[in-house]
Amino acid sequence: MSRWFRSEHMEYISLIVNEDAAHDCLADLGKLSAIQFTDLNPDLTPFQRRYVSYVRRCDELERKLRFFGNECDNFGLKLDTAGDIDTFLESSSGSGRAITAGGGDKKGTQLLESLEVELDGYESQLRELNAYSEKLTREYNEKVELQEVLEKARRFFMTDAPRLAVSELSTGRPSSAEGLLAGAHDDEARDMDMRFSSITGVVSTEEKVRFERMIFRATRGNCYVRFAPIKQPITDPETGSLIEKCVFIVFFKSLSIETKLKKICDAFFAHRYSLPDMDDAPAVDRMLTENAQELVDSRTVLLKNQDTRFRLCQMLAQHTERWTWIVLREKAVYHTLNMFKADVSGMLRGEGWVISEHFEDVRMSVNRAHSDMDHSMPNYVDQVPKPWPTPPTHFTTNKFTYGYQEFVNTYGIPRYREANPALFTAATFPFLFGVMYGDIGHGLFLFSAGLYLLWNEEKHDKAKLDEMTAGMHTGRYMMVMMGFFAVYAGFVYNDCFSLGLNLFGSRWVFSSDAPEEGEVAEMTGQFGDGDTVYPFGLDPMWHVASNELLFFNSFKMKLSVIFGIFQMFAGTCLRGINYIYFGKKLDFICEFIPMVAFASSLFVYMVILIFMKWSINWNSRMLSATCLDPNDAGWGSADYDGEWVACNGGGDGTCTPWGYECQGNDSLEDKCPLDFGGSGDGCQPPNLITSLINIALSPGNVDEPMYYGQAQMQNFLLLIAGISVPVLLLAKPYFLSKQMEANHHSAHDDDEEEEDHGMGEIIIHQAIETIEFVLGMVSNTASYLRLWALSLAHSELATVFWEKAMLSTLNMNWFATFLGYGIFAGTTFGVLLMMDVLECFLHALRLHWVEFQNKFFSADGIRFAPYSFKQILKDASA
């Protein structure tokens, strides 16, 4: 717990390694995940680095592996997992060694060379097969298209052409005189002149309309076009996608039109095919037969090529992810080596931050790498003396704490050794969520969902999850706690799907078995008796009371204020703890103490008043100021805590329990025995909101006091609050100015303008700090009322859904009840189990980021980014 409260201790170290052993050193350090290297060559571009050629080689290997992955995706093959990352790193025997698919235990440059040779062979083989497949697919498509063109053209000339010819003869028959004069050769010549030329081919179905429109416009309608769809889609050889195409045949008579038509076909990427004379039926049949045989042969070769590619991709899918991890690891090694500086020939020097407790592990890793290489040249690993750069922040987390730490890091990284808000967020965030979402039934759904995620924890750890599922998996423990506290708050509110549960028996009863509206319930015992207190939570009778909403609003509103002030005051105390830890005495005295004084004098006092009002027996106090007849049955009631004193019967014959003789026109001050002042004199419960407002607006005036000397105490607290504000505003700049004046005597005169500028910034900063704290305490306290508002909204929505969807249909018939239950379940799931969970989550998030953390959290730290193979591989697998 203490390790999570403050970040890990960091040391800035320098290490000098032999260049030949540098790769092995970094291969071991990458497994430790304990050091963050500093770039010692900031002036060099990436292309001027020492190991840039190795990084490029790794990039080229990554490109090839991505190519393998894409090819496997084209066949629908999933890449076989390389197993657990920790197992993979441990399986690399020695420093940076890895076993490739071809066998052999290699490391460093040998490993890269082996992978390059192996992957080059697979890539060239796969690209050659792809090129051959593209060529075969194109040839196969041409044969398919030709077959379709032949069949469609023959069908056209066998069916449509004779019909069109008969129509032409019937409408264009010559006269009898011309027939007698015309000779046989004239008939043959005329027949040849009337024959049309044609262009046949295949075009995409998507381009059919545009293609036909373009032909009509270019030829001015002097052509005849017919289309016939191809039922089977044709594979695009370049993209592999299926394309719908259709056969076209265009008849024309002019050579110029033929030239235009060919250009239009080329523009629309339409494939043209030359056909034999369709009147020569044997030639057409022979061409169809030959093309069909070639089509079968092409398909056989194409399937064989596809099977070869598939088997090659199957083999690659087994090793691609492991190869990728090896390449990423090697790339990380060489990328980190580029940060080292070669001060001496044959030696490399690096610097960086290391977690203090792992310092010896780093030293041992460097020594072990040099001893394995049989280098007698000594290495050097030691701390760099201060001053250091700003240390990064690192917290050691586990499965439970990781989600809460990321929760805080999203807002900002804590400063080095600053109090970590995540430690407190782990408890307060699910609790405040439960306060807003409190319902036994709804909370059980959320709790069960969290338990389901915990049950499948190992399965999800090894699986590749989408973004939403991965986020829920990360917050699985948070979800369980949110559900638990929602159930807990539901028991406190005694609320289950908007219904009260009579688990322990109500402490209120009605005089009749069938109470009517407006009937008053009575307690089963005397006020203050332990048996009259419901064992846990609120009595279920409040859910059927006419003043239910008034009671719950008062209860939840006060709880919201108490929780809010407690959390904000705890945040202010954490500020003081930070000042003590970092030795900032001036900030502790001039900032923390005035802040605590201001918060305590007004807001903590408010909480004390709430608890006082809850703990006082107002029945006894109000009874003590009530005039009673000594002969009535109410005289001597146990509700009065004091001793009953009988009066002498003077006045109007009545008297108060403490013996005051009532005159009939007595004021409350006269009848109350407490003498606390004000109109209530201590015998009347106050309105806390009015009392708190009057502290500032009417100092010294308490109309309904709760204890003796309340007016004087509130004046004293108001004085403390009034003094703390100017102290908070002026004390720190004043003492800083004195320090600057003392330092000015030993500085040069040129620094005077710079000092004035710095002093002005200090005053402005302190003014902003004062305004933010003073106004923030007021506004943030009001902001915590969202706990009451969202809890009220949740319970009222649940009540509306139950009454309107279920109760209104129960007395109808079974079908209406079934339909009503469906509506009730749907609205409950969609609104209360989905939307309201997200709403309460976001509001609890805001309360921590804005109201709690701004009291002490700087959020300007630097996150520790260790040189870690595990993190690199995890990011690549995400």
DRENBATOR-681724 format. One record per residue (C-alpha): x, y, z; residue in three letters. Coordinates in steps of 0.2 Angstrom, whole numbers, padded with zeros to 4 digits, always signed. Last residue first. Layout:
# residues N
XYZALA ...
This chain:
# residues 878
-0016-0024-0147ALA -0002-0036-0152SER +0010-0023-0156ALA +0007-0014-0140ASP +0010-0030-0130LYS +0026-0034-0140LEU +0033-0017-0135ILE +0027-0018-0117GLN +0035-0035-0115LYS +0051-0030-0124PHE +0053-0016-0111SER +0065+0000-0112TYR +0055+0009-0098PRO +0043+0024-0101ALA +0041+0032-0084PHE +0028+0045-0086ARG +0033+0063-0083ILE +0023+0073-0070GLY +0012+0088-0073ASP -0004+0081-0064ALA -0001+0094-0049SER -0014+0085-0037PHE -0017+0093-0020PHE -0035+0101-0020LYS -0037+0099-0038ASN -0038+0080-0036GLN -0055+0080-0026PHE -0067+0091-0034GLU -0061+0091-0052VAL -0054+0074-0057TRP -0062+0064-0043HIS -0080+0072-0044LEU -0079+0071-0063ARG -0076+0053-0063LEU -0090+0050-0051ALA -0101+0060-0064HIS -0095+0050-0078LEU -0098+0033-0070PHE -0115+0039-0064CYS -0120+0043-0082GLU -0112+0027-0089LEU -0122+0016-0077VAL -0138+0027-0081ASP -0136+0024-0099MET -0134+0005-0099MET -0142-0004-0084LEU -0155+0010-0080LEU -0160+0016-0098VAL -0158+0001-0109GLY -0159-0013-0097PHE -0173-0006-0087THR -0182+0000-0103THR -0182-0017-0110GLY -0186-0026-0095ALA -0201-0015-0091PHE -0207-0015-0109ILE -0206-0034-0110GLY -0215-0036-0093TYR -0229-0025-0100GLY -0231-0036-0115LEU -0232-0052-0104PHE -0244-0043-0092THR -0255-0037-0107ALA -0255-0055-0114PHE -0259-0062-0097TRP -0274-0050-0094ASN -0278-0034-0086MET -0274-0032-0067ASN -0255-0034-0069LEU -0254-0022-0084THR -0254-0005-0074SER -0242-0012-0061LEU -0229-0018-0074MET -0225-0005-0087ALA -0232+0011-0078LYS -0228+0007-0060GLU -0212-0002-0062TRP -0204+0010-0076PHE -0210+0025-0066VAL -0202+0018-0049THR -0186+0014-0058ALA -0185+0032-0065LEU -0188+0039-0048GLU -0175+0028-0040SER -0162+0033-0053HIS -0166+0051-0053ALA -0165+0053-0034LEU -0148+0044-0034SER -0143+0056-0048LEU -0148+0071-0038ALA -0141+0066-0021TRP -0124+0062-0028LEU -0125+0077-0039ARG -0125+0087-0023LEU -0106+0085-0023TYR -0106+0100-0035SER -0113+0111-0022ALA -0098+0107-0011THR -0087+0110-0026ASN -0094+0127-0029SER -0091+0133-0011VAL -0074+0125-0009MET -0069+0131-0026GLY -0073+0149-0022LEU -0060+0149-0009VAL -0048+0137-0017PHE -0048+0145-0034GLU -0048+0163-0028ILE -0033+0159-0017THR -0023+0150-0030GLU -0027+0163-0043ILE -0020+0176-0031ALA -0005+0166-0028GLN -0001+0164-0046HIS -0003+0183-0049ILE +0008+0187-0034ILE +0021+0175-0040ILE +0021+0181-0058GLU +0024+0199-0052GLY +0038+0193-0041MET +0047+0185-0056GLY +0045+0200-0067HIS +0052+0211-0053ASP +0067+0198-0051GLU +0070+0199-0070GLU +0071+0218-0070GLU +0083+0217-0055GLU +0095+0204-0063ASP +0106+0217-0072ASP +0111+0224-0055ASP +0121+0208-0051HIS +0117+0196-0037ALA +0124+0195-0019SER +0113+0209-0012HIS +0098+0202-0022HIS +0098+0186-0012ASN +0091+0195+0003ALA +0079+0205-0007GLU +0073+0189-0015MET +0070+0180+0002GLN +0060+0195+0008LYS +0050+0195-0008SER +0046+0176-0005LEU +0041+0180+0013PHE +0028+0193+0006TYR +0022+0182-0009PRO +0018+0168+0004LYS +0009+0179+0016ALA -0002+0189+0004LEU -0016+0178-0002LEU -0017+0164+0010LEU -0015+0176+0024VAL -0029+0187+0016PRO -0040+0172+0016VAL -0036+0165+0033SER -0041+0180+0042ILE -0059+0180+0036GLY -0061+0161+0039ALA -0054+0163+0057ILE -0066+0178+0060LEU -0081+0167+0054LEU -0076+0153+0066LEU -0076+0166+0080PHE -0093+0173+0075ASN -0099+0155+0074GLN -0094+0151+0091MET -0101+0167+0099GLN -0118+0163+0090ALA -0118+0145+0096GLN -0115+0149+0114GLY -0126+0136+0121TYR -0131+0122+0108TYR -0143+0120+0094MET -0148+0138+0090PRO -0163+0143+0081GLU -0162+0161+0076ASP -0144+0163+0077VAL -0138+0181+0075ASN -0120+0184+0079GLY -0115+0187+0061PRO -0130+0189+0049SER -0125+0187+0031LEU -0109+0176+0034ALA -0115+0164+0048ILE -0133+0168+0042ASN -0131+0157+0027ILE -0126+0142+0038LEU -0141+0144+0049SER -0153+0146+0034THR -0147+0130+0026ILE -0147+0121+0043LEU -0166+0125+0046ASN -0166+0123+0065PRO -0175+0110+0076PRO -0184+0120+0090GLN -0180+0119+0109CYS -0164+0128+0108GLY -0170+0145+0112ASP -0181+0145+0097GLY -0182+0164+0095SER -0164+0166+0098GLY -0154+0162+0114GLY -0148+0145+0121PHE -0160+0147+0136ASP -0162+0128+0138LEU -0178+0128+0148PRO -0190+0133+0134CYS -0206+0140+0139LYS -0202+0158+0139ASP -0191+0158+0123GLU -0206+0149+0114LEU -0217+0164+0118SER -0231+0163+0131ASP -0248+0169+0127ASN -0258+0156+0137GLY -0251+0159+0154GLN -0241+0143+0156CYS -0233+0138+0172GLU -0216+0132+0170TYR -0213+0116+0179GLY -0200+0106+0168TRP -0213+0096+0159PRO -0222+0113+0154THR -0237+0119+0163CYS -0256+0120+0160THR -0269+0127+0172GLY -0271+0144+0162ASP -0260+0153+0175GLY -0258+0144+0191GLY -0260+0125+0194GLY -0246+0123+0206ASN -0234+0115+0193CYS -0229+0097+0192ALA -0210+0094+0188VAL -0206+0079+0176TRP -0188+0075+0176GLU -0179+0076+0160GLY -0178+0065+0145ASP -0196+0068+0139TYR -0202+0055+0127ASP -0206+0044+0142ALA -0223+0053+0145SER -0226+0059+0162GLY -0241+0070+0157TRP -0248+0063+0141GLY -0263+0055+0150ALA -0270+0072+0155ASP -0271+0078+0173ASN -0255+0088+0172PRO -0262+0098+0157ASP -0248+0101+0145LEU -0239+0117+0138CYS -0225+0112+0126THR -0207+0119+0128ALA -0200+0103+0136SER -0210+0093+0122LEU -0199+0101+0109MET -0183+0096+0117ARG -0189+0079+0121SER -0195+0075+0103ASN -0179+0084+0097TRP -0168+0071+0104ASN -0151+0078+0097ILE -0140+0066+0087SER -0146+0070+0069TRP -0145+0089+0072LYS -0128+0087+0080MET -0122+0076+0065PHE -0128+0090+0053ILE -0120+0104+0064LEU -0103+0094+0063ILE -0104+0093+0044VAL -0107+0112+0043MET -0092+0115+0055TYR -0082+0105+0043VAL -0087+0117+0029PHE -0086+0134+0038LEU -0071+0135+0051SER -0063+0119+0045SER -0061+0124+0026ALA -0054+0141+0031PHE -0042+0135+0044ALA -0037+0120+0033VAL -0033+0132+0019MET -0024+0145+0030PRO -0013+0130+0037ILE -0009+0123+0020PHE -0004+0139+0011GLU +0007+0150+0022CYS +0013+0137+0034ILE +0015+0122+0023PHE +0020+0133+0008ASP +0034+0141+0018LEU +0040+0124+0025LYS +0041+0115+0009LYS +0051+0100+0014GLY +0046+0089+0000PHE +0037+0077+0012TYR +0030+0090+0023ILE +0023+0100+0008TYR +0016+0083+0001ASN +0007+0079+0018ILE +0000+0097+0017GLY -0008+0094+0000ARG -0014+0077+0006LEU -0023+0087+0020CYS -0032+0097+0007THR -0038+0081-0002GLY -0044+0074+0014ALA -0054+0090+0016PHE -0061+0088-0001MET -0066+0070+0002GLN -0075+0074+0019PHE -0083+0089+0012ILE -0091+0079-0002GLY -0096+0064+0009PHE -0105+0075+0021ILE -0113+0086+0008VAL -0119+0070-0001SER -0126+0062+0015LEU -0135+0078+0019LYS -0144+0078+0002MET -0148+0059+0003LYS -0157+0061+0019PHE -0166+0077+0015SER -0172+0070-0002ASN -0176+0053+0005PHE -0188+0061+0018PHE -0196+0074+0007LEU -0199+0060-0007LEU -0207+0048+0006GLU -0218+0061+0013ASN -0234+0051+0008SER -0226+0035+0016ALA -0226+0019+0006VAL -0207+0018+0003HIS -0204+0025+0021TRP -0212+0009+0028MET -0197-0001+0021PRO -0186+0006+0036ASP -0170+0013+0030LEU -0153+0004+0031GLY -0148-0010+0043PHE -0156-0015+0060PRO -0171-0004+0059TYR -0171+0006+0075VAL -0187+0004+0087THR -0178-0010+0097ASP -0164+0001+0102GLY -0176+0013+0111ASP -0174+0031+0106GLY -0192+0034+0103PHE -0203+0022+0112GLN -0209+0006+0104GLY -0218-0001+0088THR -0218+0016+0081MET -0235+0023+0074GLU -0241+0025+0057ALA -0253+0040+0052VAL -0267+0037+0040GLU -0268+0049+0025GLY -0272+0036+0012GLU -0282+0022+0020GLU -0274+0008+0030PRO -0281-0010+0028ALA -0275-0019+0043ASP -0279-0005+0055SER -0269+0005+0068SER -0254+0006+0056PHE -0237-0001+0061VAL -0219+0006+0060TRP -0203-0004+0065ARG -0204-0014+0049SER -0198-0032+0050GLY -0180-0037+0047PHE -0180-0040+0028LEU -0195-0029+0023ASN -0188-0025+0006LEU -0193-0008-0002GLY -0197-0008-0021LEU -0189+0004-0034SER -0180-0011-0042PHE -0173-0015-0025CYS -0172+0000-0013ASP -0168-0002+0005ASN -0158+0015+0004TYR -0144+0007+0014VAL -0147-0010+0006PHE -0146-0001-0011GLY -0130+0008-0005ALA -0122-0010-0002TYR -0129-0016-0019VAL -0121-0001-0028ALA -0106-0004-0018PHE -0104-0021-0024PHE -0108-0017-0042GLY -0095-0003-0042MET -0082-0015-0034MET -0085-0028-0047VAL -0084-0015-0061MET -0067-0009-0054MET -0061-0026-0054TYR -0065-0029-0072ARG -0058-0012-0077GLY -0045-0018-0089THR -0057-0031-0096HIS -0070-0018-0099MET -0057-0008-0109GLY -0052-0023-0119ALA -0070-0027-0123THR -0072-0009-0130MET -0056-0008-0140GLU -0058-0026-0148ASP -0050-0040-0140LEU -0035-0051-0145LYS -0035-0066-0133ALA -0022-0071-0121LYS -0028-0060-0106ASP -0046-0063-0111HIS -0045-0082-0108LYS -0036-0079-0091GLU -0049-0067-0085GLU -0064-0077-0090ASN -0071-0079-0072TRP -0066-0061-0068LEU -0076-0054-0083LEU -0091-0064-0077TYR -0089-0058-0059LEU -0089-0040-0066GLY -0106-0044-0076ALA -0113-0051-0060SER -0109-0036-0050PHE -0117-0025-0063LEU -0133-0036-0063PHE -0132-0036-0044LEU -0132-0017-0043GLY -0148-0016-0053HIS -0157-0027-0041GLY -0150-0020-0025ILE -0151-0001-0030ASP -0139+0013-0026GLY -0133+0021-0042TYR -0128+0037-0035MET -0121+0031-0019VAL -0114+0016-0028GLY -0104+0027-0039PHE -0097+0036-0024LEU -0091+0020-0017PHE -0084+0014-0033PRO -0073+0030-0034PHE -0069+0031-0016THR -0060+0015-0013ALA -0048+0014-0028ALA -0048+0033-0029THR -0039+0034-0013PHE -0023+0024-0019LEU -0026+0032-0037ALA -0023+0050-0030PRO -0004+0046-0028ASN +0005+0058-0016ALA +0019+0065-0025GLU +0036+0055-0026ARG +0039+0061-0044TYR +0024+0072-0050ARG +0008+0063-0054PRO +0004+0059-0072ILE -0012+0068-0078GLY -0031+0066-0081TYR -0029+0049-0090THR -0015+0044-0078ASN -0028+0044-0064VAL -0039+0031-0072PHE -0024+0022-0078GLU -0019+0020-0060GLN -0037+0014-0056TYR -0036+0001-0069GLY -0019-0005-0064TYR -0023-0007-0046THR -0032-0024-0047PHE -0021-0033-0060LYS -0005-0027-0051ASN +0004-0010-0050THR +0021-0004-0047THR +0020+0015-0049PHE +0033+0025-0060HIS +0035+0043-0061THR +0050+0051-0071PRO +0064+0060-0063PRO +0067+0078-0068THR +0085+0080-0073PRO +0098+0076-0060TRP +0109+0087-0051PRO +0116+0076-0044LYS +0129+0062-0046PRO +0127+0049-0060VAL +0125+0032-0053GLN +0136+0018-0059ASP +0138+0005-0072VAL +0155+0002-0080TYR +0162-0012-0091ASN +0179-0020-0090PRO +0188-0026-0105MET +0191-0044-0103SER +0178-0049-0115HIS +0173-0067-0115ASP +0156-0063-0124MET +0147-0072-0110ASP +0157-0062-0097SER +0151-0046-0105HIS +0133-0051-0105ALA +0134-0056-0087ARG +0142-0040-0082ASN +0128-0030-0090VAL +0114-0040-0083SER +0122-0040-0065MET +0123-0021-0066ARG +0105-0019-0071VAL +0099-0031-0058ASP +0109-0021-0045GLU +0099-0005-0050PHE +0083-0014-0049HIS +0077-0008-0032GLU +0082+0010-0038SER +0071+0010-0053ILE +0082+0015-0067VAL +0083+0032-0077TRP +0095+0034-0091GLY +0112+0035-0098GLU +0122+0026-0112GLY +0140+0025-0116ARG +0147+0014-0130LEU +0165+0007-0132MET +0175+0001-0147GLY +0183+0018-0150SER +0179+0030-0135VAL +0165+0043-0134ASP +0153+0032-0144ALA +0136+0039-0138LYS +0121+0028-0135PHE +0104+0033-0141MET +0106+0023-0157ASN +0108+0008-0146LEU +0090+0010-0141THR +0084+0009-0159HIS +0096-0006-0162TYR +0088-0016-0147VAL +0070-0011-0151ALA +0072-0017-0169LYS +0079-0033-0163GLU +0063-0036-0152ARG +0052-0030-0165LEU +0060-0042-0177VAL +0058-0057-0165ILE +0040-0052-0162TRP +0036-0052-0180THR +0044-0069-0183TRP +0034-0076-0169ARG +0018-0068-0177GLU +0022-0075-0194THR +0027-0092-0189HIS +0011-0103-0191GLN +0003-0091-0204ALA +0018-0094-0215LEU +0015-0112-0217MET -0004-0110-0221GLN +0001-0096-0233CYS +0012-0109-0242LEU -0002-0121-0242ARG -0014-0108-0249PHE -0002-0102-0262ARG +0000-0120-0269THR -0019-0123-0269ASP -0021-0107-0278GLN -0009-0112-0291ASN -0017-0129-0293LYS -0034-0121-0295LEU -0027-0109-0309LEU -0019-0124-0318VAL -0036-0134-0318THR -0046-0118-0322ARG -0035-0115-0337SER -0037-0133-0343ASP -0056-0132-0342VAL -0056-0116-0351LEU -0045-0122-0365GLU -0057-0136-0367GLN -0072-0124-0368ALA -0062-0113-0380ASN -0060-0128-0392GLU -0078-0133-0391THR -0084-0115-0394LEU -0072-0112-0409MET -0078-0129-0417ARG -0096-0124-0414ASP -0093-0107-0422VAL -0084-0115-0437ALA -0098-0127-0439PRO -0112-0114-0439ALA -0104-0103-0453ASP -0118-0089-0453ASP -0110-0082-0437MET -0095-0077-0447ASP -0080-0079-0434PRO -0079-0068-0419LEU -0066-0055-0413SER -0067-0051-0395TYR -0067-0033-0387ARG -0064-0031-0368HIS -0072-0015-0361ALA -0060-0004-0351PHE -0073+0010-0353PHE -0061+0021-0362ALA -0055+0007-0373ASP -0073+0002-0378CYS -0076+0021-0382ILE -0061+0021-0393LYS -0066+0006-0402LYS -0083+0013-0405LEU -0077+0029-0412LYS -0066+0019-0425THR -0080+0008-0430GLU -0091+0023-0432ILE -0079+0030-0445SER -0079+0014-0454LEU -0098+0015-0456SER -0112+0002-0455LYS -0114-0002-0437PHE -0120-0016-0426PHE -0115-0017-0407VAL -0114-0033-0397ILE -0113-0032-0378PHE -0109-0046-0365VAL -0112-0042-0347CYS -0101-0040-0331LYS -0103-0042-0312GLU -0087-0040-0303ILE -0080-0052-0290LEU -0065-0045-0280SER -0047-0052-0282GLY -0040-0035-0283THR -0028-0037-0298GLU -0035-0052-0306PRO -0053-0046-0305ASP -0064-0062-0303THR -0079-0063-0314ILE -0097-0065-0307PRO -0107-0079-0315GLN -0124-0074-0323LYS -0116-0065-0337ILE -0129-0052-0343PRO -0134-0049-0361ALA -0133-0033-0370PHE -0139-0027-0387ARG -0134-0011-0397VAL -0139-0005-0414TYR -0130+0009-0422CYS -0133+0026-0430ASN -0140+0034-0415GLY -0130+0050-0416ARG -0114+0038-0416THR -0105+0047-0402ALA -0121+0051-0392ARG -0129+0033-0394PHE -0112+0025-0390ILE -0110+0036-0374MET -0127+0032-0368ARG -0124+0014-0370GLU -0108+0015-0360PHE -0115+0026-0347ARG -0129+0013-0344VAL -0118-0002-0344LYS -0104+0005-0333GLU -0110-0004-0317GLU -0113-0020-0327THR -0094-0020-0332SER -0091-0022-0351VAL -0088-0038-0362VAL -0086-0039-0380GLY -0093-0039-0398THR -0091-0027-0412ILE -0102-0028-0428SER -0102-0024-0446SER -0119-0023-0455PHE -0124-0032-0471ARG -0135-0021-0483MET -0121-0019-0496ASP -0118-0037-0497MET -0137-0041-0500ASP -0137-0027-0513ARG -0123-0035-0522ALA -0131-0052-0522GLU -0148-0045-0528ASP -0139-0035-0542ASP -0130-0050-0548HIS -0146-0059-0550ALA -0153-0046-0561GLY -0165-0031-0557ALA -0177-0026-0571LEU -0192-0037-0565LEU -0190-0033-0547GLY -0189-0014-0550GLU -0206-0016-0559ALA -0213-0026-0545SER -0209-0013-0531SER -0195-0016-0517PRO -0200-0023-0500ARG -0194-0012-0485GLY -0207-0014-0471THR -0209-0033-0473SER -0191-0037-0477LEU -0185-0027-0462GLU -0197-0036-0450SER -0191-0053-0457VAL -0173-0048-0454ALA -0177-0042-0436LEU -0185-0059-0433ARG -0171-0068-0441PRO -0158-0058-0430ALA -0167-0060-0413ASP -0167-0079-0412THR -0152-0088-0420MET -0141-0073-0422PHE -0144-0068-0404PHE -0141-0086-0397ARG -0125-0086-0407ARG -0119-0070-0400ALA -0124-0075-0382LYS -0114-0091-0384GLU -0099-0084-0392LEU -0098-0069-0380VAL -0100-0080-0365GLU -0086-0092-0371GLN -0075-0077-0375LEU -0079-0070-0357GLU -0074-0086-0349VAL -0058-0087-0360LYS -0053-0069-0356GLU -0057-0073-0337ASN -0045-0088-0338TYR -0031-0078-0346GLU -0033-0064-0333ARG -0034-0077-0319THR -0018-0086-0325LEU -0009-0070-0326LYS -0014-0064-0309GLU -0010-0082-0302SER +0007-0081-0310TYR +0010-0064-0302ALA +0004-0071-0285ASN +0015-0087-0287LEU +0030-0076-0291GLU +0026-0065-0276ARG +0024-0080-0264LEU +0041-0087-0270GLN +0050-0071-0269SER +0042-0067-0252GLU +0046-0085-0245TYR +0064-0084-0251GLY +0067-0066-0244ASP +0059-0072-0228LEU +0072-0085-0225GLU +0087-0075-0231VAL +0082-0060-0221GLU +0078-0070-0206LEU +0095-0079-0206SER +0104-0062-0208GLU +0094-0054-0194LEU +0098-0069-0182LEU +0117-0068-0187GLN +0117-0050-0183THR +0111-0052-0166GLY +0108-0070-0161LYS +0106-0088-0168LYS +0100-0105-0162ASP +0097-0115-0177GLY +0081-0121-0185GLY +0073-0116-0201GLY +0058-0108-0192ALA +0070-0097-0182THR +0076-0101-0164ILE +0080-0085-0155ALA +0095-0078-0145ARG +0094-0060-0138GLY +0105-0064-0123SER +0104-0082-0118GLY +0090-0094-0122SER +0075-0084-0130SER +0062-0096-0123SER +0060-0083-0108GLU +0055-0069-0119LEU +0042-0080-0128PHE +0035-0087-0112THR +0033-0070-0105ASP +0024-0065-0121ILE +0012-0079-0120ASP +0010-0089-0136GLY +0016-0085-0153ALA -0002-0085-0159THR -0006-0093-0176ASP -0011-0080-0189LEU -0029-0083-0194LYS -0032-0088-0212LEU -0046-0081-0222GLY -0036-0083-0239PHE -0034-0065-0242ASN -0030-0063-0223ASP -0015-0075-0226CYS -0009-0064-0240GLU -0011-0048-0229ASN -0001-0056-0215GLY +0013-0062-0227PHE +0014-0044-0233PHE +0015-0037-0216ARG +0029-0049-0213LEU +0038-0043-0228LYS +0036-0025-0222ARG +0042-0029-0205GLU +0058-0037-0212LEU +0061-0021-0222GLU +0059-0011-0206ASP +0071-0023-0197CYS +0084-0020-0211ARG +0081-0001-0209ARG +0084-0002-0191VAL +0100-0011-0194TYR +0106+0002-0206SER +0102+0016-0194VAL +0114+0008-0181TYR +0126+0023-0179ARG +0113+0037-0181ARG +0114+0049-0195GLN +0098+0044-0203PHE +0088+0047-0187PRO +0094+0065-0187THR +0108+0069-0175LEU +0108+0083-0163ASP +0099+0074-0149PRO +0113+0061-0148ASN +0113+0056-0129LEU +0095+0050-0130ASP +0091+0045-0112THR +0087+0027-0108PHE +0072+0022-0097GLN +0077+0007-0086ILE +0067-0007-0077ALA +0059-0017-0090SER +0070-0032-0085LEU +0068-0041-0101LYS +0074-0026-0112GLY +0090-0026-0100LEU +0095-0043-0106ASP +0094-0039-0125ALA +0102-0023-0121LEU +0117-0031-0114CYS +0118-0044-0128ASP +0118-0030-0141HIS +0131-0020-0132ALA +0143-0035-0131ALA +0153-0031-0147ASP +0152-0012-0143GLU +0159-0014-0125ASN +0148-0006-0112VAL +0148+0010-0103ILE +0133+0013-0091LEU +0128+0029-0083SER +0114+0030-0070ILE +0100+0042-0064TYR +0092+0033-0050GLU +0073+0033-0046MET +0063+0029-0031HIS +0046+0022-0035GLU +0031+0033-0034SER +0022+0037-0018ARG +0006+0030-0011PHE +0007+0014-0021TRP +0023+0008-0012ARG +0014+0012+0004SER +0000+0000+0000MET 
